[in-house]
Amino acid sequence: MTERRCDIAIAGGGLAGGLIAAALAAHRPQLAVRLVEAGEALGGNHRWSWFASDLSAEGTTLLQPFRKTEWDDGYNVAFPGLKRHLSTPYRSLASVDFDAGLRGLLGTDTIRTGARIASLDATGIVLEGGERIGARAVIDCRGLPPSPNLSGGWQVFLGRHLRTDGLHGVDHPVIMEASVKQHGAYRFVYLLPLSRTELFIEDTYYADSPALDEVELSRRIDSFCEFHGIRGETVSSETGVLPVITGGNLAAFQAEHRIEGVGRAGARGGFMHPLTSYTVPFAVETALAIAHHADLPGERLAAMLEARARDHWRATRFYRLLGRMLFDAAEPEQRWRIFQRFYGLPESLIERFYAGRSTALDRARILCGKPPVPMGRAISALLRQGTPMAEPADLERRAA
């Protein structure tokens, strides 16, 4: 068995792992880092979006080197009873640009793609074939594994990047176009005008099942484009199944997947918005925290990350409660009413909500007034444990 030594080895080159490597390169360039990814490209085939208000100044600086699409004049939402423009600037990053940005920031000795991990422990990573990467600290960012200790539903989507025949006429991002047929879930179409002749269209569902029918979702995007007169060629497409966590036992989840002395970040560590599934703000914060504590021994770094995950779990309890209202109190075809009511609230409240920083007054404002779900069902939902997020058997492949 051959062995290469480094200070910090990162398992998984998705958003979380890549940003940790970027933060270490920016703040601790003297450290030897290895970023190990099973796929041929860093970041896989994804698009990540966020609001400018989600990030601190330091977080904004961390993402500065990456090519992004930016909309400084805000975004739109549309529901059967509400159409609104909000002024919060919006950002989006494609995985191809994430990969290019990381390769520009990190040396060739740092990145290992096409390298499948056979095992890892507190002192290193073993690749398939026997090569070992020894490290003072190891951080596991390989995605959220299925677990009976978490409960909730799913955000299922298919996205398509189109190069349109002429100007498409979409001036602002449309975060939720929910005046479409619901199809047994909370369905909305997500639109990003990447240029005047390029458009990203995503068909998204808050669904009770992680099942994803690519043929049917593609057909629905075709129907949406035909109705709106959008024509063009497909540049690329992507699919995703994201967890919407409504409850569970974090301590049991941590114990279930703990490898002694190995830190966990990203979704695997529990760092996400439990209701929106947004990950960028939390991946950025975690990456910066690791960079600022990069001299810790591996076991203390792992303990620090577990403590941050517990703090995050406590801080996001309110969003899990709302998730239970969404999945367990609202009829699937009527779930849009919850979001329509939410988007009628003050813009500053909406900003804090997405960033995971809702105040006590925000929480009261969201819950006050006539509920968009029957009161009896709402009370019942709050008392339920939710559906364990452990099946079907192929869930681990979807979450990796």
One Martini backbone bead per residue (centre of mass of N, CA, C, O) as a GRO file, in nm:
protein
  400
    1MET     BB    1   0.093   0.039   0.026
    2THR     BB    2   0.048   0.355  -0.051
    3GLU     BB    3   0.160   0.691   0.076
    4ARG     BB    4   0.012   1.010   0.146
    5ARG     BB    5   0.066   1.324   0.291
    6CYS     BB    6  -0.138   1.540   0.509
    7ASP     BB    7  -0.333   1.753   0.686
    8ILE     BB    8  -0.606   1.756   0.495
    9ALA     BB    9  -0.882   1.538   0.431
   10ILE     BB   10  -1.135   1.525   0.167
   11ALA     BB   11  -1.451   1.369   0.140
   12GLY     BB   12  -1.571   1.514  -0.118
   13GLY     BB   13  -1.643   1.734  -0.419
   14GLY     BB   14  -1.856   1.915  -0.340
   15LEU     BB   15  -1.964   2.188  -0.202
   16ALA     BB   16  -1.845   2.144   0.083
   17GLY     BB   17  -1.560   2.037   0.009
   18GLY     BB   18  -1.479   2.267  -0.185
   19LEU     BB   19  -1.507   2.505   0.022
   20ILE     BB   20  -1.301   2.406   0.220
   21ALA     BB   21  -1.061   2.416   0.026
   22ALA     BB   22  -1.093   2.719  -0.040
   23ALA     BB   23  -1.061   2.827   0.252
   24LEU     BB   24  -0.778   2.707   0.299
   25ALA     BB   25  -0.639   2.853   0.062
   26ALA     BB   26  -0.705   3.145   0.174
   27HIS     BB   27  -0.616   3.102   0.500
   28ARG     BB   28  -0.417   2.813   0.461
   29PRO     BB   29  -0.179   2.770   0.229
   30GLN     BB   30   0.038   2.586   0.397
   31LEU     BB   31  -0.150   2.360   0.369
   32ALA     BB   32  -0.207   2.023   0.313
   33VAL     BB   33  -0.445   1.926   0.065
   34ARG     BB   34  -0.715   1.680   0.007
   35LEU     BB   35  -0.940   1.624  -0.272
   36VAL     BB   36  -1.189   1.366  -0.286
   37GLU     BB   37  -1.336   1.231  -0.595
   38ALA     BB   38  -1.525   1.005  -0.775
   39GLY     BB   39  -1.562   1.188  -0.987
   40GLU     BB   40  -1.456   1.386  -1.265
   41ALA     BB   41  -1.614   1.618  -1.116
   42LEU     BB   42  -1.667   1.892  -0.943
   43GLY     BB   43  -2.006   1.893  -0.818
   44GLY     BB   44  -2.109   1.757  -1.059
   45ASN     BB   45  -2.472   1.804  -1.150
   46HIS     BB   46  -2.529   2.135  -1.063
   47ARG     BB   47  -2.730   2.392  -0.892
   48TRP     BB   48  -2.663   2.688  -0.704
   49SER     BB   49  -2.856   2.895  -0.478
   50TRP     BB   50  -2.886   3.248  -0.363
   51PHE     BB   51  -2.885   3.505  -0.138
   52ALA     BB   52  -2.701   3.775  -0.064
   53SER     BB   53  -2.814   3.785   0.244
   54ASP     BB   54  -2.689   3.502   0.343
   55LEU     BB   55  -2.408   3.649   0.349
   56SER     BB   56  -2.124   3.738   0.446
   57ALA     BB   57  -1.849   3.904   0.366
   58GLU     BB   58  -1.668   3.651   0.385
   59GLY     BB   59  -1.849   3.470   0.209
   60THR     BB   60  -1.843   3.641  -0.046
   61THR     BB   61  -1.535   3.621  -0.084
   62LEU     BB   62  -1.518   3.312  -0.122
   63LEU     BB   63  -1.708   3.333  -0.401
   64GLN     BB   64  -1.563   3.531  -0.598
   65PRO     BB   65  -1.393   3.328  -0.799
   66PHE     BB   66  -1.671   3.248  -0.904
   67ARG     BB   67  -1.869   3.189  -1.159
   68LYS     BB   68  -2.169   3.384  -1.191
   69THR     BB   69  -2.508   3.450  -1.159
   70GLU     BB   70  -2.653   3.786  -1.145
   71TRP     BB   71  -2.927   3.954  -0.955
   72ASP     BB   72  -2.976   4.284  -0.837
   73ASP     BB   73  -3.314   4.319  -0.902
   74GLY     BB   74  -3.425   4.042  -0.830
   75TYR     BB   75  -3.749   3.871  -0.788
   76ASN     BB   76  -4.006   3.625  -0.849
   77VAL     BB   77  -4.354   3.544  -0.779
   78ALA     BB   78  -4.621   3.282  -0.829
   79PHE     BB   79  -4.973   3.265  -0.771
   80PRO     BB   80  -5.305   3.242  -0.781
   81GLY     BB   81  -5.310   3.507  -0.545
   82LEU     BB   82  -4.995   3.591  -0.628
   83LYS     BB   83  -4.785   3.869  -0.726
   84ARG     BB   84  -4.419   3.921  -0.692
   85HIS     BB   85  -4.164   4.158  -0.619
   86LEU     BB   86  -3.825   4.119  -0.515
   87SER     BB   87  -3.510   4.288  -0.424
   88THR     BB   88  -3.333   4.056  -0.372
   89PRO     BB   89  -3.049   3.940  -0.444
   90TYR     BB   90  -2.929   3.693  -0.685
   91ARG     BB   91  -2.772   3.359  -0.705
   92SER     BB   92  -2.566   3.145  -0.934
   93LEU     BB   93  -2.415   2.805  -0.950
   94ALA     BB   94  -2.237   2.603  -1.151
   95SER     BB   95  -2.053   2.316  -1.155
   96VAL     BB   96  -1.861   2.393  -1.387
   97ASP     BB   97  -1.765   2.655  -1.231
   98PHE     BB   98  -1.674   2.519  -0.974
   99ASP     BB   99  -1.455   2.344  -1.098
  100ALA     BB  100  -1.291   2.573  -1.230
  101GLY     BB  101  -1.241   2.736  -0.970
  102LEU     BB  102  -1.089   2.518  -0.810
  103ARG     BB  103  -0.861   2.470  -1.018
  104GLY     BB  104  -0.757   2.768  -0.983
  105LEU     BB  105  -0.703   2.754  -0.663
  106LEU     BB  106  -0.589   2.466  -0.684
  107GLY     BB  107  -0.375   2.236  -0.689
  108THR     BB  108  -0.301   1.937  -0.840
  109ASP     BB  109  -0.231   1.798  -0.559
  110THR     BB  110  -0.524   1.836  -0.428
  111ILE     BB  111  -0.672   1.692  -0.664
  112ARG     BB  112  -0.906   1.398  -0.670
  113THR     BB  113  -1.034   1.239  -0.935
  114GLY     BB  114  -1.163   0.931  -0.986
  115ALA     BB  115  -1.176   0.853  -0.657
  116ARG     BB  116  -1.244   0.586  -0.478
  117ILE     BB  117  -1.370   0.501  -0.162
  118ALA     BB  118  -1.317   0.245   0.070
  119SER     BB  119  -1.197   0.414   0.325
  120LEU     BB  120  -1.208   0.564   0.664
  121ASP     BB  121  -1.026   0.765   0.906
  122ALA     BB  122  -0.854   0.963   1.135
  123THR     BB  123  -0.572   0.910   0.933
  124GLY     BB  124  -0.745   0.847   0.659
  125ILE     BB  125  -0.752   0.742   0.307
  126VAL     BB  126  -0.887   0.472   0.114
  127LEU     BB  127  -0.850   0.351  -0.195
  128GLU     BB  128  -0.920   0.202  -0.461
  129GLY     BB  129  -0.627  -0.015  -0.476
  130GLY     BB  130  -0.473   0.102  -0.181
  131GLU     BB  131  -0.443   0.386  -0.155
  132ARG     BB  132  -0.301   0.621   0.082
  133ILE     BB  133  -0.423   0.910   0.273
  134GLY     BB  134  -0.263   1.080   0.493
  135ALA     BB  135  -0.381   1.246   0.808
  136ARG     BB  136  -0.455   1.465   1.063
  137ALA     BB  137  -0.733   1.524   0.903
  138VAL     BB  138  -1.084   1.426   0.856
  139ILE     BB  139  -1.343   1.497   0.603
  140ASP     BB  140  -1.688   1.425   0.558
  141CYS     BB  141  -1.870   1.497   0.222
  142ARG     BB  142  -2.073   1.244   0.091
  143GLY     BB  143  -2.348   1.292   0.199
  144LEU     BB  144  -2.670   1.184   0.265
  145PRO     BB  145  -2.773   0.936   0.451
  146PRO     BB  146  -2.977   0.709   0.531
  147SER     BB  147  -3.238   0.748   0.802
  148PRO     BB  148  -3.444   0.667   1.081
  149ASN     BB  149  -3.352   0.949   1.248
  150LEU     BB  150  -3.508   1.081   1.009
  151SER     BB  151  -3.761   1.314   0.901
  152GLY     BB  152  -3.984   1.346   0.603
  153GLY     BB  153  -3.930   1.475   0.287
  154TRP     BB  154  -3.929   1.599  -0.062
  155GLN     BB  155  -3.715   1.735  -0.319
  156VAL     BB  156  -3.815   1.723  -0.657
  157PHE     BB  157  -3.612   1.739  -0.968
  158LEU     BB  158  -3.604   1.902  -1.301
  159GLY     BB  159  -3.351   2.034  -1.517
  160ARG     BB  160  -3.317   2.294  -1.786
  161HIS     BB  161  -3.092   2.400  -2.034
  162LEU     BB  162  -3.156   2.671  -2.253
  163ARG     BB  163  -3.138   2.760  -2.601
  164THR     BB  164  -3.296   3.005  -2.753
  165ASP     BB  165  -3.521   3.125  -3.001
  166GLY     BB  166  -3.433   3.389  -2.899
  167LEU     BB  167  -3.599   3.585  -2.696
  168HIS     BB  168  -3.754   3.499  -2.384
  169GLY     BB  169  -3.849   3.746  -2.165
  170VAL     BB  170  -3.692   3.690  -1.897
  171ASP     BB  171  -3.590   3.920  -1.643
  172HIS     BB  172  -3.635   3.734  -1.387
  173PRO     BB  173  -3.632   3.546  -1.144
  174VAL     BB  174  -3.831   3.248  -1.067
  175ILE     BB  175  -3.874   3.084  -0.779
  176MET     BB  176  -4.208   3.074  -0.794
  177GLU     BB  177  -4.431   2.890  -1.014
  178ALA     BB  178  -4.763   2.805  -0.876
  179SER     BB  179  -4.989   2.817  -1.127
  180VAL     BB  180  -4.971   2.521  -1.158
  181LYS     BB  181  -5.014   2.209  -1.172
  182GLN     BB  182  -4.972   1.990  -0.893
  183HIS     BB  183  -4.965   1.668  -0.881
  184GLY     BB  184  -4.972   1.574  -0.561
  185ALA     BB  185  -4.812   1.845  -0.492
  186TYR     BB  186  -4.575   2.086  -0.447
  187ARG     BB  187  -4.571   2.282  -0.735
  188PHE     BB  188  -4.294   2.429  -0.925
  189VAL     BB  189  -4.145   2.677  -1.125
  190TYR     BB  190  -3.804   2.742  -1.222
  191LEU     BB  191  -3.642   3.057  -1.320
  192LEU     BB  192  -3.337   3.131  -1.519
  193PRO     BB  193  -3.181   3.407  -1.664
  194LEU     BB  194  -2.867   3.371  -1.800
  195SER     BB  195  -2.978   3.513  -2.055
  196ARG     BB  196  -3.146   3.627  -2.332
  197THR     BB  197  -3.089   3.302  -2.458
  198GLU     BB  198  -3.093   3.176  -2.158
  199LEU     BB  199  -3.257   2.895  -1.979
  200PHE     BB  200  -3.363   2.790  -1.659
  201ILE     BB  201  -3.564   2.491  -1.601
  202GLU     BB  202  -3.766   2.387  -1.315
  203ASP     BB  203  -3.920   2.095  -1.181
  204THR     BB  204  -4.093   2.109  -0.863
  205TYR     BB  205  -4.126   1.901  -0.551
  206TYR     BB  206  -4.324   1.853  -0.262
  207ALA     BB  207  -4.281   1.526  -0.152
  208ASP     BB  208  -4.343   1.207  -0.005
  209SER     BB  209  -4.154   1.104  -0.236
  210PRO     BB  210  -3.841   1.015  -0.407
  211ALA     BB  211  -3.967   0.985  -0.667
  212LEU     BB  212  -3.837   0.993  -1.019
  213ASP     BB  213  -3.987   1.101  -1.328
  214GLU     BB  214  -3.828   1.199  -1.601
  215VAL     BB  215  -4.035   1.180  -1.829
  216GLU     BB  216  -4.266   1.343  -1.695
  217LEU     BB  217  -4.109   1.603  -1.622
  218SER     BB  218  -4.024   1.663  -1.914
  219ARG     BB  219  -4.310   1.691  -2.025
  220ARG     BB  220  -4.388   1.935  -1.842
  221ILE     BB  221  -4.180   2.126  -1.955
  222ASP     BB  222  -4.283   2.119  -2.243
  223SER     BB  223  -4.564   2.237  -2.173
  224PHE     BB  224  -4.467   2.502  -2.053
  225CYS     BB  225  -4.316   2.604  -2.303
  226GLU     BB  226  -4.554   2.597  -2.499
  227PHE     BB  227  -4.742   2.793  -2.343
  228HIS     BB  228  -4.492   3.027  -2.344
  229GLY     BB  229  -4.317   3.013  -2.614
  230ILE     BB  230  -4.070   2.813  -2.564
  231ARG     BB  231  -3.769   2.780  -2.762
  232GLY     BB  232  -3.516   2.513  -2.797
  233GLU     BB  233  -3.208   2.395  -2.687
  234THR     BB  234  -3.043   2.154  -2.510
  235VAL     BB  235  -2.762   2.170  -2.305
  236SER     BB  236  -2.879   2.067  -2.020
  237SER     BB  237  -2.926   1.839  -1.734
  238GLU     BB  238  -3.108   1.775  -1.417
  239THR     BB  239  -3.125   1.598  -1.103
  240GLY     BB  240  -3.321   1.570  -0.784
  241VAL     BB  241  -3.299   1.462  -0.422
  242LEU     BB  242  -3.417   1.628  -0.141
  243PRO     BB  243  -3.424   1.694   0.184
  244VAL     BB  244  -3.706   1.740   0.421
  245ILE     BB  245  -3.670   1.821   0.745
  246THR     BB  246  -3.907   1.752   1.034
  247GLY     BB  247  -3.725   1.541   1.205
  248GLY     BB  248  -3.575   1.382   1.494
  249ASN     BB  249  -3.245   1.236   1.594
  250LEU     BB  250  -2.944   1.364   1.605
  251ALA     BB  251  -2.778   1.187   1.797
  252ALA     BB  252  -2.845   0.922   1.647
  253PHE     BB  253  -2.737   1.008   1.373
  254GLN     BB  254  -2.446   1.058   1.462
  255ALA     BB  255  -2.393   0.772   1.577
  256GLU     BB  256  -2.461   0.604   1.319
  257HIS     BB  257  -2.213   0.776   1.137
  258ARG     BB  258  -1.976   0.751   1.315
  259ILE     BB  259  -1.623   0.829   1.297
  260GLU     BB  260  -1.372   0.830   1.481
  261GLY     BB  261  -1.222   1.150   1.423
  262VAL     BB  262  -1.437   1.229   1.203
  263GLY     BB  263  -1.548   1.469   1.014
  264ARG     BB  264  -1.861   1.651   0.937
  265ALA     BB  265  -2.014   1.776   0.638
  266GLY     BB  266  -2.274   1.901   0.526
  267ALA     BB  267  -2.531   1.688   0.502
  268ARG     BB  268  -2.382   1.473   0.677
  269GLY     BB  269  -2.372   1.693   0.925
  270GLY     BB  270  -2.653   1.885   0.900
  271PHE     BB  271  -2.599   2.132   0.678
  272MET     BB  272  -2.916   2.274   0.647
  273HIS     BB  273  -3.216   2.358   0.526
  274PRO     BB  274  -3.496   2.185   0.623
  275LEU     BB  275  -3.707   2.321   0.409
  276THR     BB  276  -3.539   2.431   0.141
  277SER     BB  277  -3.238   2.289   0.107
  278TYR     BB  278  -3.037   2.488   0.155
  279THR     BB  279  -2.656   2.515   0.150
  280VAL     BB  280  -2.463   2.756   0.106
  281PRO     BB  281  -2.452   2.914   0.379
  282PHE     BB  282  -2.356   2.657   0.547
  283ALA     BB  283  -2.106   2.583   0.382
  284VAL     BB  284  -1.959   2.849   0.424
  285GLU     BB  285  -1.950   2.860   0.735
  286THR     BB  286  -1.803   2.588   0.772
  287ALA     BB  287  -1.550   2.646   0.607
  288LEU     BB  288  -1.456   2.888   0.781
  289ALA     BB  289  -1.437   2.737   1.050
  290ILE     BB  290  -1.220   2.538   0.959
  291ALA     BB  291  -1.005   2.746   0.880
  292HIS     BB  292  -0.996   2.875   1.180
  293HIS     BB  293  -0.942   2.545   1.293
  294ALA     BB  294  -0.696   2.388   1.136
  295ASP     BB  295  -0.500   2.310   1.398
  296LEU     BB  296  -0.662   2.094   1.487
  297PRO     BB  297  -0.711   1.807   1.578
  298GLY     BB  298  -0.910   1.576   1.442
  299GLU     BB  299  -1.093   1.516   1.695
  300ARG     BB  300  -1.155   1.823   1.751
  301LEU     BB  301  -1.279   1.891   1.479
  302ALA     BB  302  -1.508   1.685   1.498
  303ALA     BB  303  -1.634   1.804   1.759
  304MET     BB  304  -1.692   2.085   1.647
  305LEU     BB  305  -1.891   1.992   1.424
  306GLU     BB  306  -2.098   1.856   1.609
  307ALA     BB  307  -2.163   2.111   1.771
  308ARG     BB  308  -2.262   2.279   1.529
  309ALA     BB  309  -2.493   2.083   1.457
  310ARG     BB  310  -2.649   2.121   1.720
  311ASP     BB  311  -2.693   2.423   1.691
  312HIS     BB  312  -2.841   2.406   1.420
  313TRP     BB  313  -3.076   2.230   1.513
  314ARG     BB  314  -3.186   2.431   1.720
  315ALA     BB  315  -3.210   2.685   1.521
  316THR     BB  316  -3.415   2.492   1.312
  317ARG     BB  317  -3.684   2.402   1.447
  318PHE     BB  318  -3.901   2.582   1.312
  319TYR     BB  319  -3.871   2.456   1.022
  320ARG     BB  320  -3.965   2.174   1.100
  321LEU     BB  321  -4.243   2.253   1.187
  322LEU     BB  322  -4.332   2.361   0.909
  323GLY     BB  323  -4.288   2.090   0.764
  324ARG     BB  324  -4.516   1.941   0.910
  325MET     BB  325  -4.737   2.122   0.805
  326LEU     BB  326  -4.691   2.062   0.506
  327PHE     BB  327  -4.704   1.733   0.509
  328ASP     BB  328  -4.936   1.673   0.756
  329ALA     BB  329  -5.166   1.916   0.712
  330ALA     BB  330  -5.152   1.936   0.408
  331GLU     BB  331  -5.275   1.905   0.119
  332PRO     BB  332  -5.100   1.852  -0.157
  333GLU     BB  333  -5.282   2.049  -0.346
  334GLN     BB  334  -5.255   2.290  -0.094
  335ARG     BB  335  -4.954   2.380  -0.027
  336TRP     BB  336  -4.935   2.660  -0.175
  337ARG     BB  337  -5.076   2.834   0.047
  338ILE     BB  338  -4.835   2.863   0.237
  339PHE     BB  339  -4.650   3.020   0.035
  340GLN     BB  340  -4.839   3.249  -0.036
  341ARG     BB  341  -4.851   3.367   0.248
  342PHE     BB  342  -4.548   3.408   0.294
  343TYR     BB  343  -4.510   3.607   0.031
  344GLY     BB  344  -4.683   3.843   0.195
  345LEU     BB  345  -4.452   3.917   0.356
  346PRO     BB  346  -4.192   4.067   0.459
  347GLU     BB  347  -3.889   4.086   0.309
  348SER     BB  348  -3.698   4.063   0.557
  349LEU     BB  349  -3.820   3.798   0.658
  350ILE     BB  350  -3.750   3.628   0.409
  351GLU     BB  351  -3.447   3.658   0.427
  352ARG     BB  352  -3.412   3.528   0.711
  353PHE     BB  353  -3.535   3.258   0.645
  354TYR     BB  354  -3.325   3.157   0.428
  355ALA     BB  355  -3.077   3.206   0.638
  356GLY     BB  356  -3.172   3.104   0.932
  357ARG     BB  357  -3.267   3.408   1.097
  358SER     BB  358  -3.517   3.402   1.261
  359THR     BB  359  -3.711   3.568   1.460
  360ALA     BB  360  -3.944   3.586   1.699
  361LEU     BB  361  -4.121   3.781   1.532
  362ASP     BB  362  -4.122   3.616   1.276
  363ARG     BB  363  -4.256   3.363   1.390
  364ALA     BB  364  -4.515   3.501   1.476
  365ARG     BB  365  -4.594   3.611   1.195
  366ILE     BB  366  -4.616   3.332   1.052
  367LEU     BB  367  -4.841   3.211   1.271
  368CYS     BB  368  -5.031   3.424   1.243
  369GLY     BB  369  -5.349   3.391   1.196
  370LYS     BB  370  -5.488   3.233   0.945
  371PRO     BB  371  -5.454   2.924   0.862
  372PRO     BB  372  -5.368   2.724   0.563
  373VAL     BB  373  -5.473   2.506   0.769
  374PRO     BB  374  -5.621   2.288   0.951
  375MET     BB  375  -5.616   2.283   1.288
  376GLY     BB  376  -5.631   1.980   1.347
  377ARG     BB  377  -5.398   1.901   1.154
  378ALA     BB  378  -5.183   2.076   1.285
  379ILE     BB  379  -5.179   1.941   1.563
  380SER     BB  380  -5.121   1.655   1.461
  381ALA     BB  381  -4.848   1.723   1.322
  382LEU     BB  382  -4.695   1.811   1.587
  383LEU     BB  383  -4.728   1.504   1.713
  384ARG     BB  384  -4.569   1.386   1.498
  385GLN     BB  385  -4.278   1.215   1.369
  386GLY     BB  386  -4.284   1.104   1.094
  387THR     BB  387  -4.105   1.002   0.811
  388PRO     BB  388  -3.871   0.797   0.751
  389MET     BB  389  -3.535   0.838   0.584
  390ALA     BB  390  -3.471   0.504   0.453
  391GLU     BB  391  -3.656   0.493   0.201
  392PRO     BB  392  -3.547   0.338  -0.036
  393ALA     BB  393  -3.275   0.144  -0.120
  394ASP     BB  394  -3.171   0.383  -0.334
  395LEU     BB  395  -3.119   0.645  -0.162
  396GLU     BB  396  -2.810   0.660  -0.141
  397ARG     BB  397  -2.765   0.728  -0.439
  398ARG     BB  398  -2.930   0.997  -0.439
  399ALA     BB  399  -2.752   1.135  -0.191
  400ALA     BB  400  -2.441   1.122  -0.299
   0.00000   0.00000   0.00000
